[in-house]
Amino acid sequence: MQTKPVLVLADVKTIAAAAEAEALKNQWAVSIAIVDDGGHLLWLQRLDGAPAISAHIAPAKAHTAALGRRESKVYEDIVNGGRTSFLSAPAIEGLLEGGVPIMYGGQCLGAVGVSGVKSSEDAQIAKTGIAALGL
């Protein structure tokens, strides 16, 4: 039997605090979602002024990144590249940049999804949160 690392609440709080600090530093009103490796929601926060829809989009981006074990931007690029049939893939809704997997030792621990500003800025916030773990 193998063992694998998992996110614990302290990790989630570390990611969330760093992501929130990055958003606030740039005056970006966003929602931040953190999921486990199965895409199950562990954390959701909507900063003041963030659009209501962002609280739905951020978890979807995180879910997609966790299940796919790659950034959600990959899927956005696939669809934008003309492979629109990919929109029918099951259990994948967050096909926009801003979902980033949390990888450690070749294993996916979960993902962070951010929504509310430009997609590249969403990804920046997610990556800053993940970097705070020092993996």
A tleap script that builds the chain and sets N, CA, C and O, in Angstrom:
source leaprc.protein.ff14SB
mol = sequence {
  NMET GLN THR LYS PRO VAL LEU VAL LEU ALA
  ASP VAL LYS THR ILE ALA ALA ALA ALA GLU
  ALA GLU ALA LEU LYS ASN GLN TRP ALA VAL
  SER ILE ALA ILE VAL ASP ASP GLY GLY HIE
  LEU LEU TRP LEU GLN ARG LEU ASP GLY ALA
  PRO ALA ILE SER ALA HIE ILE ALA PRO ALA
  LYS ALA HIE THR ALA ALA LEU GLY ARG ARG
  GLU SER LYS VAL TYR GLU ASP ILE VAL ASN
  GLY GLY ARG THR SER PHE LEU SER ALA PRO
  ALA ILE GLU GLY LEU LEU GLU GLY GLY VAL
  PRO ILE MET TYR GLY GLY GLN CYS LEU GLY
  ALA VAL GLY VAL SER GLY VAL LYS SER SER
  GLU ASP ALA GLN ILE ALA LYS THR GLY ILE
  ALA ALA LEU GLY CLEU
}
set mol.1.N position { 0.841 -1.175 0.000 }
set mol.1.CA position { 0.000 0.000 0.000 }
set mol.1.C position { 0.890 1.243 0.000 }
set mol.1.O position { 1.934 1.275 0.651 }
set mol.2.N position { 0.469 2.241 -0.723 }
set mol.2.CA position { 1.227 3.485 -0.800 }
set mol.2.C position { 0.637 4.519 0.148 }
set mol.2.O position { -0.531 4.439 0.529 }
set mol.3.N position { 1.446 5.469 0.514 }
set mol.3.CA position { 0.956 6.604 1.277 }
set mol.3.C position { 1.091 7.837 0.400 }
set mol.3.O position { 1.938 7.891 -0.492 }
set mol.4.N position { 0.251 8.820 0.661 }
set mol.4.CA position { 0.336 10.047 -0.120 }
set mol.4.C position { 0.094 11.237 0.788 }
set mol.4.O position { -0.655 11.148 1.761 }
set mol.5.N position { 0.731 12.347 0.466 }
set mol.5.CA position { 0.512 13.560 1.257 }
set mol.5.C position { -0.878 14.132 0.978 }
set mol.5.O position { -1.418 13.974 -0.117 }
set mol.6.N position { -1.435 14.783 1.959 }
set mol.6.CA position { -2.732 15.441 1.809 }
set mol.6.C position { -2.668 16.835 2.426 }
set mol.6.O position { -1.836 17.112 3.291 }
set mol.7.N position { -3.547 17.688 1.971 }
set mol.7.CA position { -3.664 19.017 2.570 }
set mol.7.C position { -4.348 18.900 3.929 }
set mol.7.O position { -5.333 18.176 4.079 }
set mol.8.N position { -3.821 19.614 4.909 }
set mol.8.CA position { -4.478 19.719 6.204 }
set mol.8.C position { -4.962 21.158 6.362 }
set mol.8.O position { -4.580 22.037 5.589 }
set mol.9.N position { -5.791 21.386 7.350 }
set mol.9.CA position { -6.394 22.709 7.520 }
set mol.9.C position { -5.352 23.814 7.613 }
set mol.9.O position { -5.557 24.906 7.083 }
set mol.10.N position { -4.244 23.542 8.278 }
set mol.10.CA position { -3.191 24.562 8.379 }
set mol.10.C position { -2.652 24.941 7.002 }
set mol.10.O position { -2.374 26.112 6.743 }
set mol.11.N position { -2.506 23.950 6.120 }
set mol.11.CA position { -2.060 24.223 4.743 }
set mol.11.C position { -3.069 25.099 4.019 }
set mol.11.O position { -2.705 26.071 3.356 }
set mol.12.N position { -4.329 24.747 4.153 }
set mol.12.CA position { -5.397 25.490 3.486 }
set mol.12.C position { -5.410 26.942 3.956 }
set mol.12.O position { -5.556 27.862 3.151 }
set mol.13.N position { -5.257 27.138 5.258 }
set mol.13.CA position { -5.237 28.504 5.799 }
set mol.13.C position { -4.023 29.283 5.308 }
set mol.13.O position { -4.117 30.484 5.056 }
set mol.14.N position { -2.895 28.616 5.173 }
set mol.14.CA position { -1.678 29.269 4.657 }
set mol.14.C position { -1.884 29.719 3.220 }
set mol.14.O position { -1.558 30.850 2.859 }
set mol.15.N position { -2.427 28.824 2.404 }
set mol.15.CA position { -2.701 29.154 0.998 }
set mol.15.C position { -3.678 30.325 0.912 }
set mol.15.O position { -3.453 31.286 0.178 }
set mol.16.N position { -4.757 30.227 1.668 }
set mol.16.CA position { -5.803 31.251 1.626 }
set mol.16.C position { -5.271 32.618 2.052 }
set mol.16.O position { -5.585 33.629 1.425 }
set mol.17.N position { -4.473 32.652 3.110 }
set mol.17.CA position { -3.937 33.924 3.602 }
set mol.17.C position { -3.020 34.573 2.576 }
set mol.17.O position { -3.085 35.781 2.352 }
set mol.18.N position { -2.162 33.766 1.951 }
set mol.18.CA position { -1.242 34.316 0.949 }
set mol.18.C position { -1.995 34.778 -0.300 }
set mol.18.O position { -1.671 35.816 -0.877 }
set mol.19.N position { -2.987 34.014 -0.707 }
set mol.19.CA position { -3.780 34.399 -1.878 }
set mol.19.C position { -4.558 35.679 -1.594 }
set mol.19.O position { -4.617 36.578 -2.433 }
set mol.20.N position { -5.145 35.752 -0.423 }
set mol.20.CA position { -5.887 36.963 -0.050 }
set mol.20.C position { -4.956 38.174 -0.007 }
set mol.20.O position { -5.318 39.247 -0.489 }
set mol.21.N position { -3.769 38.014 0.562 }
set mol.21.CA position { -2.810 39.126 0.641 }
set mol.21.C position { -2.416 39.603 -0.758 }
set mol.21.O position { -2.298 40.806 -0.990 }
set mol.22.N position { -2.212 38.671 -1.690 }
set mol.22.CA position { -1.864 39.044 -3.065 }
set mol.22.C position { -3.007 39.818 -3.717 }
set mol.22.O position { -2.781 40.815 -4.402 }
set mol.23.N position { -4.218 39.357 -3.501 }
set mol.23.CA position { -5.381 40.046 -4.070 }
set mol.23.C position { -5.529 41.451 -3.486 }
set mol.23.O position { -5.744 42.416 -4.219 }
set mol.24.N position { -5.415 41.556 -2.176 }
set mol.24.CA position { -5.577 42.857 -1.525 }
set mol.24.C position { -4.462 43.824 -1.906 }
set mol.24.O position { -4.702 45.018 -2.090 }
set mol.25.N position { -3.224 43.296 -2.026 }
set mol.25.CA position { -2.078 44.125 -2.427 }
set mol.25.C position { -2.344 44.803 -3.771 }
set mol.25.O position { -1.954 45.949 -3.994 }
set mol.26.N position { -3.013 44.073 -4.655 }
set mol.26.CA position { -3.304 44.588 -5.993 }
set mol.26.C position { -4.695 45.205 -6.121 }
set mol.26.O position { -5.101 45.623 -7.205 }
set mol.27.N position { -5.412 45.258 -5.014 }
set mol.27.CA position { -6.779 45.804 -4.985 }
set mol.27.C position { -7.697 45.056 -5.950 }
set mol.27.O position { -8.469 45.663 -6.693 }
set mol.28.N position { -7.595 43.718 -5.922 }
set mol.28.CA position { -8.413 42.864 -6.760 }
set mol.28.C position { -9.493 42.197 -5.912 }
set mol.28.O position { -9.186 41.492 -4.950 }
set mol.29.N position { -10.732 42.417 -6.264 }
set mol.29.CA position { -11.867 41.813 -5.558 }
set mol.29.C position { -12.164 40.462 -6.209 }
set mol.29.O position { -12.685 40.406 -7.323 }
set mol.30.N position { -11.835 39.382 -5.514 }
set mol.30.CA position { -11.959 38.040 -6.078 }
set mol.30.C position { -12.577 37.073 -5.073 }
set mol.30.O position { -12.710 37.365 -3.885 }
set mol.31.N position { -12.948 35.911 -5.601 }
set mol.31.CA position { -13.282 34.762 -4.769 }
set mol.31.C position { -12.145 33.770 -4.898 }
set mol.31.O position { -11.571 33.595 -5.973 }
set mol.32.N position { -11.823 33.119 -3.778 }
set mol.32.CA position { -10.721 32.159 -3.713 }
set mol.32.C position { -11.286 30.834 -3.220 }
set mol.32.O position { -11.930 30.771 -2.173 }
set mol.33.N position { -11.038 29.779 -3.984 }
set mol.33.CA position { -11.499 28.445 -3.598 }
set mol.33.C position { -10.309 27.494 -3.536 }
set mol.33.O position { -9.400 27.560 -4.364 }
set mol.34.N position { -10.330 26.616 -2.549 }
set mol.34.CA position { -9.305 25.588 -2.408 }
set mol.34.C position { -10.024 24.248 -2.295 }
set mol.34.O position { -10.961 24.100 -1.510 }
set mol.35.N position { -9.580 23.276 -3.084 }
set mol.35.CA position { -10.189 21.953 -3.084 }
set mol.35.C position { -9.131 20.892 -2.805 }
set mol.35.O position { -7.934 21.148 -2.927 }
set mol.36.N position { -9.588 19.691 -2.427 }
set mol.36.CA position { -8.672 18.567 -2.252 }
set mol.36.C position { -8.421 17.898 -3.600 }
set mol.36.O position { -8.862 18.401 -4.633 }
set mol.37.N position { -7.720 16.774 -3.597 }
set mol.37.CA position { -7.348 16.121 -4.851 }
set mol.37.C position { -8.537 15.541 -5.603 }
set mol.37.O position { -8.423 15.229 -6.788 }
set mol.38.N position { -9.670 15.392 -4.938 }
set mol.38.CA position { -10.888 14.920 -5.603 }
set mol.38.C position { -11.794 16.054 -6.041 }
set mol.38.O position { -12.896 15.822 -6.539 }
set mol.39.N position { -11.326 17.286 -5.854 }
set mol.39.CA position { -12.110 18.445 -6.256 }
set mol.39.C position { -13.143 18.887 -5.240 }
set mol.39.O position { -13.993 19.724 -5.543 }
set mol.40.N position { -13.078 18.327 -4.023 }
set mol.40.CA position { -14.051 18.675 -2.985 }
set mol.40.C position { -13.635 19.964 -2.278 }
set mol.40.O position { -12.477 20.133 -1.896 }
set mol.41.N position { -14.584 20.852 -2.114 }
set mol.41.CA position { -14.311 22.179 -1.564 }
set mol.41.C position { -13.839 22.117 -0.110 }
set mol.41.O position { -14.496 21.525 0.746 }
set mol.42.N position { -12.691 22.738 0.149 }
set mol.42.CA position { -12.145 22.851 1.495 }
set mol.42.C position { -12.239 24.281 2.017 }
set mol.42.O position { -12.305 24.506 3.225 }
set mol.43.N position { -12.246 25.251 1.092 }
set mol.43.CA position { -12.215 26.667 1.495 }
set mol.43.C position { -12.829 27.510 0.386 }
set mol.43.O position { -12.569 27.288 -0.796 }
set mol.44.N position { -13.638 28.467 0.779 }
set mol.44.CA position { -14.163 29.448 -0.168 }
set mol.44.C position { -14.297 30.770 0.543 }
set mol.44.O position { -14.912 30.859 1.605 }
set mol.45.N position { -13.719 31.797 -0.046 }
set mol.45.CA position { -13.911 33.139 0.486 }
set mol.45.C position { -14.121 34.105 -0.669 }
set mol.45.O position { -13.460 34.034 -1.705 }
set mol.46.N position { -15.048 34.992 -0.453 }
set mol.46.CA position { -15.361 36.021 -1.443 }
set mol.46.C position { -15.008 37.365 -0.828 }
set mol.46.O position { -15.645 37.807 0.129 }
set mol.47.N position { -13.997 38.007 -1.379 }
set mol.47.CA position { -13.558 39.292 -0.857 }
set mol.47.C position { -14.602 40.368 -1.131 }
set mol.47.O position { -15.390 40.256 -2.070 }
set mol.48.N position { -14.600 41.389 -0.320 }
set mol.48.CA position { -15.536 42.498 -0.503 }
set mol.48.C position { -15.438 43.034 -1.922 }
set mol.48.O position { -14.346 43.294 -2.428 }
set mol.49.N position { -16.580 43.194 -2.549 }
set mol.49.CA position { -16.640 43.746 -3.888 }
set mol.49.C position { -16.520 42.723 -5.002 }
set mol.49.O position { -16.692 43.069 -6.171 }
set mol.50.N position { -16.229 41.468 -4.670 }
set mol.50.CA position { -16.112 40.438 -5.713 }
set mol.50.C position { -17.489 40.129 -6.284 }
set mol.50.O position { -18.464 40.070 -5.535 }
set mol.51.N position { -17.588 39.933 -7.573 }
set mol.51.CA position { -18.881 39.615 -8.189 }
set mol.51.C position { -19.453 38.307 -7.623 }
set mol.51.O position { -18.707 37.373 -7.330 }
set mol.52.N position { -20.754 38.252 -7.475 }
set mol.52.CA position { -21.399 37.059 -6.926 }
set mol.52.C position { -21.074 35.810 -7.743 }
set mol.52.O position { -20.877 34.736 -7.174 }
set mol.53.N position { -21.018 35.935 -9.047 }
set mol.53.CA position { -20.752 34.777 -9.908 }
set mol.53.C position { -19.371 34.196 -9.651 }
set mol.53.O position { -19.143 33.012 -9.899 }
set mol.54.N position { -18.440 35.017 -9.153 }
set mol.54.CA position { -17.083 34.533 -8.899 }
set mol.54.C position { -17.060 33.441 -7.832 }
set mol.54.O position { -16.152 32.609 -7.816 }
set mol.55.N position { -18.050 33.437 -6.942 }
set mol.55.CA position { -18.130 32.402 -5.911 }
set mol.55.C position { -18.549 31.053 -6.497 }
set mol.55.O position { -18.430 30.029 -5.825 }
set mol.56.N position { -19.032 31.036 -7.723 }
set mol.56.CA position { -19.340 29.793 -8.430 }
set mol.56.C position { -18.190 29.409 -9.364 }
set mol.56.O position { -17.872 28.230 -9.520 }
set mol.57.N position { -17.577 30.414 -9.976 }
set mol.57.CA position { -16.525 30.146 -10.951 }
set mol.57.C position { -15.234 29.672 -10.291 }
set mol.57.O position { -14.589 28.753 -10.797 }
set mol.58.N position { -14.845 30.275 -9.178 }
set mol.58.CA position { -13.588 29.900 -8.515 }
set mol.58.C position { -13.561 28.419 -8.116 }
set mol.58.O position { -12.574 27.743 -8.404 }
set mol.59.N position { -14.604 27.888 -7.464 }
set mol.59.CA position { -14.571 26.455 -7.150 }
set mol.59.C position { -14.562 25.568 -8.394 }
set mol.59.O position { -13.955 24.498 -8.384 }
set mol.60.N position { -15.227 26.000 -9.457 }
set mol.60.CA position { -15.235 25.215 -10.695 }
set mol.60.C position { -13.840 25.149 -11.299 }
set mol.60.O position { -13.418 24.093 -11.771 }
set mol.61.N position { -13.118 26.269 -11.288 }
set mol.61.CA position { -11.748 26.282 -11.796 }
set mol.61.C position { -10.862 25.360 -10.962 }
set mol.61.O position { -10.071 24.589 -11.506 }
set mol.62.N position { -11.000 25.443 -9.635 }
set mol.62.CA position { -10.194 24.601 -8.746 }
set mol.62.C position { -10.512 23.123 -8.977 }
set mol.62.O position { -9.603 22.295 -9.050 }
set mol.63.N position { -11.777 22.796 -9.090 }
set mol.63.CA position { -12.221 21.416 -9.319 }
set mol.63.C position { -11.599 20.860 -10.598 }
set mol.63.O position { -11.074 19.746 -10.609 }
set mol.64.N position { -11.662 21.636 -11.660 }
set mol.64.CA position { -11.098 21.228 -12.944 }
set mol.64.C position { -9.588 21.009 -12.845 }
set mol.64.O position { -9.066 20.024 -13.368 }
set mol.65.N position { -8.886 21.930 -12.174 }
set mol.65.CA position { -7.432 21.804 -12.034 }
set mol.65.C position { -7.053 20.588 -11.203 }
set mol.65.O position { -6.068 19.915 -11.509 }
set mol.66.N position { -7.813 20.297 -10.164 }
set mol.66.CA position { -7.504 19.145 -9.311 }
set mol.66.C position { -7.735 17.833 -10.055 }
set mol.66.O position { -6.878 16.949 -10.041 }
set mol.67.N position { -8.883 17.708 -10.698 }
set mol.67.CA position { -9.188 16.458 -11.392 }
set mol.67.C position { -8.277 16.229 -12.590 }
set mol.67.O position { -7.886 15.097 -12.873 }
set mol.68.N position { -7.943 17.304 -13.291 }
set mol.68.CA position { -7.081 17.189 -14.468 }
set mol.68.C position { -5.605 17.194 -14.135 }
set mol.68.O position { -4.772 16.841 -14.969 }
set mol.69.N position { -5.278 17.596 -12.908 }
set mol.69.CA position { -3.892 17.683 -12.459 }
set mol.69.C position { -3.039 18.594 -13.348 }
set mol.69.O position { -1.846 18.375 -13.558 }
set mol.70.N position { -3.716 19.622 -13.855 }
set mol.70.CA position { -3.031 20.636 -14.651 }
set mol.70.C position { -3.825 21.927 -14.548 }
set mol.70.O position { -4.978 21.928 -14.117 }
set mol.71.N position { -3.201 23.018 -14.944 }
set mol.71.CA position { -3.887 24.308 -14.860 }
set mol.71.C position { -5.125 24.315 -15.749 }
set mol.71.O position { -5.126 23.747 -16.841 }
set mol.72.N position { -6.163 24.959 -15.271 }
set mol.72.CA position { -7.416 25.032 -16.037 }
set mol.72.C position { -7.219 25.763 -17.359 }
set mol.72.O position { -8.014 25.590 -18.283 }
set mol.73.N position { -6.174 26.576 -17.462 }
set mol.73.CA position { -5.882 27.281 -18.714 }
set mol.73.C position { -5.649 26.302 -19.862 }
set mol.73.O position { -5.943 26.620 -21.014 }
set mol.74.N position { -5.129 25.123 -19.561 }
set mol.74.CA position { -4.897 24.103 -20.591 }
set mol.74.C position { -6.206 23.794 -21.314 }
set mol.74.O position { -6.239 23.671 -22.538 }
set mol.75.N position { -7.272 23.671 -20.547 }
set mol.75.CA position { -8.568 23.350 -21.133 }
set mol.75.C position { -9.151 24.535 -21.895 }
set mol.75.O position { -9.783 24.361 -22.937 }
set mol.76.N position { -8.939 25.732 -21.375 }
set mol.76.CA position { -9.374 26.930 -22.090 }
set mol.76.C position { -8.689 26.988 -23.456 }
set mol.76.O position { -9.326 27.286 -24.467 }
set mol.77.N position { -7.385 26.701 -23.475 }
set mol.77.CA position { -6.628 26.726 -24.729 }
set mol.77.C position { -7.115 25.660 -25.709 }
set mol.77.O position { -7.150 25.897 -26.916 }
set mol.78.N position { -7.492 24.485 -25.193 }
set mol.78.CA position { -8.014 23.415 -26.045 }
set mol.78.C position { -9.287 23.876 -26.753 }
set mol.78.O position { -9.439 23.703 -27.962 }
set mol.79.N position { -10.196 24.464 -25.977 }
set mol.79.CA position { -11.470 24.924 -26.541 }
set mol.79.C position { -11.229 26.076 -27.510 }
set mol.79.O position { -11.784 26.100 -28.608 }
set mol.80.N position { -10.394 27.037 -27.094 }
set mol.80.CA position { -10.099 28.172 -27.970 }
set mol.80.C position { -9.369 27.748 -29.237 }
set mol.80.O position { -9.422 28.441 -30.253 }
set mol.81.N position { -8.691 26.614 -29.175 }
set mol.81.CA position { -7.994 26.085 -30.340 }
set mol.81.C position { -8.923 25.399 -31.332 }
set mol.81.O position { -8.484 24.913 -32.375 }
set mol.82.N position { -10.209 25.364 -30.999 }
set mol.82.CA position { -11.183 24.820 -31.937 }
set mol.82.C position { -11.776 23.477 -31.557 }
set mol.82.O position { -12.695 23.000 -32.223 }
set mol.83.N position { -11.276 22.865 -30.512 }
set mol.83.CA position { -11.808 21.559 -30.113 }
set mol.83.C position { -12.994 21.762 -29.170 }
set mol.83.O position { -12.926 21.443 -27.983 }
set mol.84.N position { -14.066 22.292 -29.718 }
set mol.84.CA position { -15.242 22.628 -28.906 }
set mol.84.C position { -15.948 21.391 -28.368 }
set mol.84.O position { -16.724 21.499 -27.419 }
set mol.85.N position { -15.704 20.229 -28.942 }
set mol.85.CA position { -16.312 19.009 -28.411 }
set mol.85.C position { -15.834 18.735 -26.992 }
set mol.85.O position { -16.481 17.988 -26.257 }
set mol.86.N position { -14.705 19.331 -26.594 }
set mol.86.CA position { -14.195 19.159 -25.240 }
set mol.86.C position { -15.154 19.739 -24.203 }
set mol.86.O position { -15.098 19.373 -23.029 }
set mol.87.N position { -16.027 20.638 -24.632 }
set mol.87.CA position { -17.021 21.217 -23.719 }
set mol.87.C position { -17.971 20.154 -23.167 }
set mol.87.O position { -18.638 20.385 -22.159 }
set mol.88.N position { -18.036 19.004 -23.814 }
set mol.88.CA position { -18.922 17.932 -23.352 }
set mol.88.C position { -18.238 16.983 -22.370 }
set mol.88.O position { -18.859 16.019 -21.924 }
set mol.89.N position { -16.969 17.235 -22.022 }
set mol.89.CA position { -16.255 16.369 -21.067 }
set mol.89.C position { -16.999 16.367 -19.735 }
set mol.89.O position { -17.392 17.426 -19.247 }
set mol.90.N position { -17.195 15.191 -19.142 }
set mol.90.CA position { -17.969 15.104 -17.903 }
set mol.90.C position { -17.242 15.709 -16.701 }
set mol.90.O position { -16.018 15.638 -16.601 }
set mol.91.N position { -18.006 16.298 -15.807 }
set mol.91.CA position { -17.528 16.815 -14.518 }
set mol.91.C position { -16.507 17.938 -14.629 }
set mol.91.O position { -15.771 18.198 -13.678 }
set mol.92.N position { -16.452 18.604 -15.772 }
set mol.92.CA position { -15.520 19.718 -15.928 }
set mol.92.C position { -16.313 20.957 -16.324 }
set mol.92.O position { -16.947 21.000 -17.379 }
set mol.93.N position { -16.261 21.958 -15.459 }
set mol.93.CA position { -17.007 23.193 -15.722 }
set mol.93.C position { -16.105 24.420 -15.782 }
set mol.93.O position { -16.405 25.370 -16.505 }
set mol.94.N position { -15.022 24.414 -15.045 }
set mol.94.CA position { -14.168 25.591 -14.947 }
set mol.94.C position { -13.097 25.608 -16.000 }
set mol.94.O position { -11.920 25.405 -15.701 }
set mol.95.N position { -13.492 25.849 -17.236 }
set mol.95.CA position { -12.555 25.807 -18.358 }
set mol.95.C position { -11.954 27.171 -18.658 }
set mol.95.O position { -11.834 27.567 -19.817 }
set mol.96.N position { -11.580 27.881 -17.611 }
set mol.96.CA position { -10.998 29.208 -17.751 }
set mol.96.C position { -9.712 29.274 -16.933 }
set mol.96.O position { -9.592 28.600 -15.910 }
set mol.97.N position { -8.768 30.069 -17.370 }
set mol.97.CA position { -7.524 30.243 -16.615 }
set mol.97.C position { -7.837 30.741 -15.209 }
set mol.97.O position { -8.745 31.549 -15.013 }
set mol.98.N position { -7.083 30.256 -14.243 }
set mol.98.CA position { -7.272 30.683 -12.856 }
set mol.98.C position { -7.395 29.532 -11.894 }
set mol.98.O position { -7.511 29.745 -10.687 }
set mol.99.N position { -7.372 28.291 -12.409 }
set mol.99.CA position { -7.332 27.103 -11.566 }
set mol.99.C position { -5.946 26.499 -11.649 }
set mol.99.O position { -5.454 26.224 -12.743 }
set mol.100.N position { -5.301 26.288 -10.495 }
set mol.100.CA position { -3.922 25.812 -10.471 }
set mol.100.C position { -3.814 24.623 -9.516 }
set mol.100.O position { -4.201 24.729 -8.353 }
set mol.101.N position { -3.290 23.493 -9.999 }
set mol.101.CA position { -3.149 22.335 -9.109 }
set mol.101.C position { -2.025 22.538 -8.097 }
set mol.101.O position { -1.063 23.261 -8.356 }
set mol.102.N position { -2.159 21.899 -6.961 }
set mol.102.CA position { -1.120 21.901 -5.927 }
set mol.102.C position { -0.402 20.562 -6.048 }
set mol.102.O position { -0.942 19.522 -5.669 }
set mol.103.N position { 0.814 20.592 -6.577 }
set mol.103.CA position { 1.564 19.374 -6.840 }
set mol.103.C position { 2.724 19.235 -5.855 }
set mol.103.O position { 3.388 20.210 -5.505 }
set mol.104.N position { 2.947 17.992 -5.418 }
set mol.104.CA position { 4.062 17.709 -4.509 }
set mol.104.C position { 4.530 16.281 -4.758 }
set mol.104.O position { 3.749 15.339 -4.629 }
set mol.105.N position { 5.790 16.119 -5.112 }
set mol.105.CA position { 6.337 14.794 -5.349 }
set mol.105.C position { 5.594 14.012 -6.419 }
set mol.105.O position { 5.451 12.793 -6.322 }
set mol.106.N position { 5.123 14.716 -7.439 }
set mol.106.CA position { 4.392 14.065 -8.520 }
set mol.106.C position { 2.942 13.739 -8.197 }
set mol.106.O position { 2.240 13.144 -9.015 }
set mol.107.N position { 2.493 14.123 -7.012 }
set mol.107.CA position { 1.116 13.877 -6.584 }
set mol.107.C position { 0.335 15.189 -6.559 }
set mol.107.O position { 0.878 16.239 -6.216 }
set mol.108.N position { -0.930 15.116 -6.921 }
set mol.108.CA position { -1.799 16.288 -6.824 }
set mol.108.C position { -2.448 16.273 -5.442 }
set mol.108.O position { -3.130 15.314 -5.081 }
set mol.109.N position { -2.233 17.335 -4.674 }
set mol.109.CA position { -2.811 17.450 -3.337 }
set mol.109.C position { -4.164 18.145 -3.367 }
set mol.109.O position { -4.949 18.030 -2.426 }
set mol.110.N position { -4.433 18.864 -4.450 }
set mol.110.CA position { -5.645 19.658 -4.566 }
set mol.110.C position { -5.405 20.769 -5.567 }
set mol.110.O position { -4.554 20.652 -6.449 }
set mol.111.N position { -6.163 21.853 -5.426 }
set mol.111.CA position { -5.999 22.971 -6.349 }
set mol.111.C position { -6.583 24.238 -5.751 }
set mol.111.O position { -7.377 24.207 -4.810 }
set mol.112.N position { -6.163 25.346 -6.328 }
set mol.112.CA position { -6.697 26.662 -5.960 }
set mol.112.C position { -7.344 27.243 -7.204 }
set mol.112.O position { -6.768 27.196 -8.292 }
set mol.113.N position { -8.539 27.789 -7.043 }
set mol.113.CA position { -9.226 28.474 -8.121 }
set mol.113.C position { -9.568 29.880 -7.690 }
set mol.113.O position { -10.027 30.098 -6.569 }
set mol.114.N position { -9.349 30.829 -8.567 }
set mol.114.CA position { -9.620 32.235 -8.268 }
set mol.114.C position { -10.425 32.829 -9.411 }
set mol.114.O position { -10.194 32.511 -10.577 }
set mol.115.N position { -11.367 33.691 -9.070 }
set mol.115.CA position { -12.174 34.360 -10.088 }
set mol.115.C position { -12.539 35.754 -9.621 }
set mol.115.O position { -12.800 35.989 -8.441 }
set mol.116.N position { -12.550 36.681 -10.583 }
set mol.116.CA position { -12.991 38.033 -10.267 }
set mol.116.C position { -12.268 39.122 -11.030 }
set mol.116.O position { -12.788 40.226 -11.194 }
set mol.117.N position { -11.050 38.809 -11.504 }
set mol.117.CA position { -10.305 39.791 -12.297 }
set mol.117.C position { -9.891 39.113 -13.600 }
set mol.117.O position { -10.458 38.079 -13.954 }
set mol.118.N position { -8.919 39.666 -14.321 }
set mol.118.CA position { -8.443 39.019 -15.544 }
set mol.118.C position { -7.953 37.612 -15.200 }
set mol.118.O position { -7.406 37.378 -14.122 }
set mol.119.N position { -8.156 36.695 -16.119 }
set mol.119.CA position { -7.778 35.307 -15.854 }
set mol.119.C position { -6.313 35.147 -15.472 }
set mol.119.O position { -5.992 34.347 -14.593 }
set mol.120.N position { -5.428 35.884 -16.108 }
set mol.120.CA position { -4.006 35.790 -15.770 }
set mol.120.C position { -3.750 36.292 -14.347 }
set mol.120.O position { -2.866 35.786 -13.656 }
set mol.121.N position { -4.521 37.280 -13.917 }
set mol.121.CA position { -4.405 37.788 -12.547 }
set mol.121.C position { -4.981 36.780 -11.551 }
set mol.121.O position { -4.443 36.601 -10.458 }
set mol.122.N position { -6.082 36.123 -11.937 }
set mol.122.CA position { -6.634 35.050 -11.105 }
set mol.122.C position { -5.563 33.989 -10.866 }
set mol.122.O position { -5.357 33.554 -9.733 }
set mol.123.N position { -4.884 33.573 -11.936 }
set mol.123.CA position { -3.840 32.558 -11.832 }
set mol.123.C position { -2.678 33.042 -10.967 }
set mol.123.O position { -2.107 32.266 -10.200 }
set mol.124.N position { -2.335 34.305 -11.087 }
set mol.124.CA position { -1.259 34.886 -10.274 }
set mol.124.C position { -1.590 34.747 -8.793 }
set mol.124.O position { -0.730 34.368 -7.998 }
set mol.125.N position { -2.820 35.047 -8.421 }
set mol.125.CA position { -3.251 34.941 -7.026 }
set mol.125.C position { -3.170 33.495 -6.561 }
set mol.125.O position { -2.667 33.221 -5.472 }
set mol.126.N position { -3.658 32.573 -7.374 }
set mol.126.CA position { -3.637 31.149 -7.023 }
set mol.126.C position { -2.202 30.662 -6.823 }
set mol.126.O position { -1.905 29.976 -5.845 }
set mol.127.N position { -1.326 31.016 -7.743 }
set mol.127.CA position { 0.063 30.569 -7.663 }
set mol.127.C position { 0.769 31.161 -6.448 }
set mol.127.O position { 1.603 30.497 -5.833 }
set mol.128.N position { 0.445 32.398 -6.099 }
set mol.128.CA position { 1.036 33.017 -4.913 }
set mol.128.C position { 0.592 32.270 -3.653 }
set mol.128.O position { 1.388 32.043 -2.741 }
set mol.129.N position { -0.680 31.894 -3.614 }
set mol.129.CA position { -1.176 31.122 -2.475 }
set mol.129.C position { -0.445 29.798 -2.337 }
set mol.129.O position { -0.018 29.427 -1.244 }
set mol.130.N position { -0.304 29.090 -3.443 }
set mol.130.CA position { 0.350 27.786 -3.428 }
set mol.130.C position { 1.825 27.927 -3.030 }
set mol.130.O position { 2.352 27.099 -2.287 }
set mol.131.N position { 2.482 28.972 -3.524 }
set mol.131.CA position { 3.898 29.192 -3.234 }
set mol.131.C position { 4.149 29.353 -1.729 }
set mol.131.O position { 5.239 29.051 -1.243 }
set mol.132.N position { 3.152 29.823 -1.007 }
set mol.132.CA position { 3.300 30.025 0.433 }
set mol.132.C position { 3.519 28.715 1.175 }
set mol.132.O position { 4.008 28.727 2.305 }
set mol.133.N position { 3.166 27.580 0.565 }
set mol.133.CA position { 3.424 26.289 1.200 }
set mol.133.C position { 4.891 25.900 1.152 }
set mol.133.O position { 5.346 25.065 1.934 }
set mol.134.N position { 5.634 26.513 0.225 }
set mol.134.CA position { 7.061 26.218 0.104 }
set mol.134.C position { 7.365 24.804 -0.370 }
set mol.134.O position { 8.357 24.200 0.038 }
set mol.135.N position { 6.503 24.288 -1.231 }
set mol.135.CA position { 6.704 22.919 -1.725 }
set mol.135.C position { 7.854 22.808 -2.696 }
set mol.135.O position { 8.140 21.718 -3.192 }
savepdb mol mol.pdb
quit
